[in-house]
Amino acid sequence: MQTLAAHVCRLTSASMDDRKNKSMRFEMAHDAVLQHDDHAHAAPEGFIHRWVMSTNHKDIGTLYLVFSLTMFFIGGAFAMGIRAELFKPGMQLMQPYFFNELTTMHALVMIFGAIMPGFVGLANWMIPMQIGAPDMALPRMNNLSFWILPFAFILLLSTFFMPGGAPAAGWTMYPPLVLQGGDAIAFMVFSIHLMGISSIMGAINIIATILNLRAPGMDLLKMPLFCWAWLITAFLLLAVMPVLAGAVTMLLTDKFFGTSFFNAGGGGDPVLYQHVFWFFGHPEVYIMILPAFGLISEIIPTFSRKPIFGYKAMVYAIASIAFLSFIVWSHHMFTVGLPLGSELFFMYSTMLIAVPTGVKVFNWVTTMWRGSLTFETPMLWAIAFVILFTIGGFSGVMMALVPADFQYNQTYFIVAHFHYVLVTGAAFAIIAAVYYWLPKWSGHMYSEFWAKMHFWNSAIWVNVLFFPQHFLGLAGMPRRIPDYNVAFADFNMISSIGGFLFGASQLIFLGVVIHCVWFSKVRAPARPWEGARGLEWTLSSPPPHHSFTTPPVIDDRELAHGDVMH
Amino acid sequence: MSVSKFLRQASGAALALAASASALANPVPWQMNLTPGVTSESREIYALHMAALWVCVGIGIVVFGAMIIAMFRFRKSRGAVAATWSHNGKLEFVWTLVPVLILIGLATPATRILMNEYDTSGSSMTIKVTGFQWKWRYDYVSYEGRQIDKVGFMSKLADASNRIRQLDSGLNPDSVSDHGFKDYLLNVDKPLVIPAGVRVRFVITAGDVIHGFWVPQFGIKKDAIPGIVNEVWVRVDQPGIYRGQCYVLCGQDHGFMPIVVNVLPKAQFESWLAARQAGTGKSARTAQAGTQATALAQH
């Protein structure tokens, strides 16, 4: 491998700034292809040129992450409104219809605006560096993928200000209810189409990059698990985003063009929508968690100073989960009145998904076992992920049992389940990754004290917020209701207090990030974490604007946390 | 102990609990667990739920316990040096197989319970339930082989609750109660009335958007979908008042269309039904109020 690399090109260490590269063959080949001035390899000057017209995976990654954090606060504000109304029985703050707008938009913003773009931002920043590529395979399409999103969300959020208000039928948009909405429906559908196009193009980019631009020596079964997780997630996106587009287009035509896809009176079937939507919807939730699995599989080995336990099993587990995610969709529809055979099939397939997921949890724990552990902030978030995501998984196993689900379905037990897997799961993983790679991106160390304050506040208040919701669901409180019987009052008040404090804690995160990027005086070395392995840690902190313009010579000890012969 | 034996023992315990719990029939403050309910299905569901919960607790103790031990024993600050091993095929096989076996152990009783719930044959009574925005309609279709005509009525949120829930009403939700149970948002003007000890089949549909018919105490839950007729059956042996809610988002007053079922002893139900069929509205309501009080006094 090393001989091959040497034959391909003579180059300097990848960690040096490109401008110092003295290899003649490189210079000549490079200049022959491109017309550049002296600042060819620095960031473009001018705000518009650098940010609006970016074709750089690092800057586009930053754009996605800033966008994601902004949407997280917007979606979080909607959640604060929801928890404020639910603080006490009785209606104190808003009309029930507006409450439904908030719950709908909270979910749409968080899912499509915060979680998914957050993972895409991490992918953009890290995948090229982790595989030794100079950038994503299709940099201009990458730019378009990002810039579609602010426009899509302006469309969606503007519906609050229209007559009729924002969509209020839940993020799942079931007909016939959703068709009772006004003009907002059209805006919502167009917005979702735009987001879908963005995701599909992003997925194409990721697959093309990982399959084609790996540096020599970066075999598929040696690349970081984050790259594996994203490779598989990208295929899921390609498969199901068009299905969502189909579902919402049928809503559009039912509402505005006289079709009856979902209207029994016209020969259609409301349940058809649910099948099409959830055929997208279930893989969608795995799209939102597989990259998180990849991130945790990067962070735990670093702070355990030990390779991930069972690298190949972890790859097979992600692939199995992705495959199984296509054959479980009706577990969201257990009370719809499916035939007995369907209910049984989906019960068994849903229970089966617990198996590879369990394997991953066991492997993370075994990575820690007989390691040499330290507990810097990224590790704290990763440990919290493993514990709390697993709790979300437990409620998932319980819900898979159909007769039991008849009591849990559409109650706060479900709300607790998906918030555990999405907030303490996906969101905690994104935050962990930001703390993990922020020194690399910014060149500075963040304040470990304030980062830990952010962690402990978040970890405690998130449980005060969501754990009591299990009890509310079991006691019989349905979801998506703005008011409730007084028996539910105590846990609702506790949950709301947890919500306010959890929300406030995220402001600490904002402060930590701003301080780190602009005000921190502590320089970060190329490898701030002793146990970190991977090509990204061979680059400077921050890395050059264009890194790995020629493929790096790969030291096998950087691959798979030193376990390249697994 | 096998899972089915566990379930039988748990059902027995649940039954004992249920007998005393019927007074705690509907949600109680600080309630943390599912109700065992008042039907054999709800008790079986409760037992299955508890079995699954204990399995999860057990796995959690093992996994989280291992993590906590690791976090103490293998800290770098304690001098721990990392091992170099990183895979073990046998271990992977074991912790793939064992969960599959555990899941089969849970799926088996779940399958049996589900097949039982799906079988609506042998029902003595049929009631049509229709969800509307934002109230329910109950139409009595047949009872013990005889067709019932013209017994049907709308059931909507009781006025007392409806006044309190208006935005900024300033009224206190604690102030409405029915025989000691604070029934804010769980009371209606005309409850559904069914006989105890009789296998009742509900045929469920909707008139506008999708709603959901659910009574936690009965262990039944089924979507009410316009254009589709779903069915569930229930047999409640214990007279009493049982309360549920619409559970599918159906618009602005989704949270304000409760379900109240008044289960009367068979004889009293039959006189109620006869009074309704004869169309004597006022005396039917009085008879109803009297039988409700009697039924509750029997606990």
Interface residues (C-beta under 8 A of the other chain):
Chain A: P89 G90 M91 Q92 L93 M94 Q95 P96 Y97 N100 A168 A169 G170 Y174 P176 L177 Q180 N263 A264 G265 D269 P270 V271 S304 R305 K306 P307 I308 F309 G310 Y311 K312 A313 T335 V336 G337 L340 E343 L344 M347 Y348 M351 L352 A354 V355 G358 V359 V361 F362 N363 V365 T366 M368 W369 R370 G371 S372 L373 T374 F375 I383 V386 I387 T390 I391 F394 V397 M398 L401 V402 P403 A404 F406 Q407 N409 Q410 T411 F471 L474 A475 G476 M477 P478 R479 R480 I481 P482 D483 Y484 N485 V486 A487 F488 A489 D490 F491 D563 H566
Chain B: N26 P27 V28 P29 W30 Q31 M32 N33 L34 T35 E41 E44 I45 L48 H49 A52 L53 V55 C56 I59 G60 V63 F64 A66 M67 A70 M71 F74 R75 K76 S77 A80 V81 A82 A83 T84 W85 S86 H87 N88 L91 E92 W95 T96 P99 V100 L103 L106 A107 A110 T111 I113 L114 M115 E117 Y118 I164 R165 Q166 L167 D168 S169 L171 N172 P173 D174 K182 D183 Y184 L185 L186 D208 V209 I210 G212 W214 P216 G219 I220 K221 K222 D223 I225 P226 G227 I228 N230 G244 Q245 C246 Y247 V248 L249 C250 G251 Q252 D253 H254 G255 F256
